[in-house]
Amino acid sequence: MAATATARWNGSLDEGSGSMSTATGLSGEFTKASRFADGAGTNPEELIGAAHAGCFSQFLAGLLSKNGTPADSIETTAKVSIVVGDQGPDINRISLSTVVGVDLPEDEINRFADEAKVGCPVSKALAGVGEITLKVAKG
């Protein structure tokens, strides 16, 4: 299985604009302002966050199911932080926050969540990010 996405940028960095889309129909427009300020539109980091939250949630669901304790629900938020330094833009932190609806003690939920944070394929692909944190709550 291979996932496909495309992006196009038109014009200069400051005045230009771009679009991103996936083969399944997700799409969004982006500009310098939507990426580095509070401008309207999406940005690549938002899409990375969505991918990370989705991958983590599904991986955690698999671990809990394999344990014989499937979750009723898992809701994860990923906040991707980007900074602009001397070497250019850099994703320096991803903060995952998840609420897990499962009948397990909190220490066990945390253990499975930590395993999902390390094991999901998107986490592995993002290994170069300076810091990935995880906050877990029982829902």
C-alpha positions, -999 to 999 in steps of 0.1 A, spaced: 0 0 0 13 35 -9 -4 67 0 -3 96 -25 -4 133 -20 4 163 -42 13 199 -36 17 229 -59 32 263 -51 27 293 -74 48 325 -71 72 339 -46 73 329 -10 59 362 2 31 367 -23 26 332 -36 1 305 -26 -2 268 -28 -25 238 -26 -22 203 -12 -44 173 -19 -45 136 -13 -57 109 -37 -87 104 -14 -99 140 -16 -85 158 13 -73 192 2 -63 226 14 -49 260 3 -19 275 20 2 306 20 32 319 39 8 335 64 -12 303 70 21 285 77 41 311 97 14 334 111 -24 334 116 -34 335 80 -64 317 66 -58 282 52 -40 251 61 -3 242 62 19 211 59 24 209 97 -14 207 103 -15 178 79 14 161 97 -5 166 130 -36 150 115 -16 121 102 2 116 136 -31 118 156 -48 93 134 -19 69 133 -14 70 170 -51 65 178 -54 35 154 -21 20 167 -33 24 203 -67 8 194 -48 -22 179 -27 -26 211 -58 -24 233 -77 -48 211 -48 -73 211 -48 -71 249 -85 -81 249 -96 -47 262 -108 -27 231 -114 10 237 -148 25 233 -131 56 219 -98 72 214 -96 109 207 -61 124 200 -50 159 193 -15 166 179 -1 201 181 29 206 158 52 235 166 74 250 139 102 276 146 122 296 121 159 297 129 192 304 112 189 272 92 153 278 82 120 264 94 121 234 117 95 213 134 108 213 170 80 197 190 48 177 186 25 175 216 1 146 216 -29 146 239 -53 117 240 -85 107 258 -89 69 259 -123 54 268 -113 20 281 -119 0 313 -83 -2 325 -63 13 353 -46 46 343 -11 31 346 -20 4 320 -35 30 297 -3 50 300 18 20 292 -2 12 260 -2 48 250 36 51 254 40 20 233 17 35 206 37 67 206 69 48 199 54 22 176 31 39 152 46 44 117 41 81 116 59 85 150 88 65 135 88 87 104 90 118 126 119 106 147 139 136 137 116 160 156 133 173 187 106 164 212 74 144 210 54 146 242 23 127 253 -5 135 277 -30 107 285 -64 110 301 -90 83 308 -123 91 292 
